[in-house]
Amino acid sequence: MNYQEFIDSLTLTVCPDQLNPCLQALWYDATGDWNTAHEIVQQLDNATAARIHAYLHRKQGDDWNSRYWHRQAGTTYPEHMNLEQEWESLVIMIVE
């Protein structure tokens, strides 16, 4: 799935089965279901999931927890990005 196909999938009423778990988490977040997105990344143990976990906590307003998950992912807190830019960069990172 490429970026545009993923963006187009956001109009669907259910998350596409073929998405990998990290994209599923971002799909649920974009469609307003932060809790399901968080549940998905909590079950994964890889740097990409930790990075999404960091984004979700930043979106929640929990900067301390976001910074913790950035350390787990080996990344830095994206002070120069707004949430929309961060979400988009995560999707692009996964689909490319």
Salt bridges, closest charged atoms under 4 A:
ASP29 OD1 - LYS59 NZ 2.89
GLU79 OE2 - ARG67 NH2 3.39
GLU86 OE2 - ARG51 NH1 2.79
GLU86 OE1 - ARG58 NH1 2.48
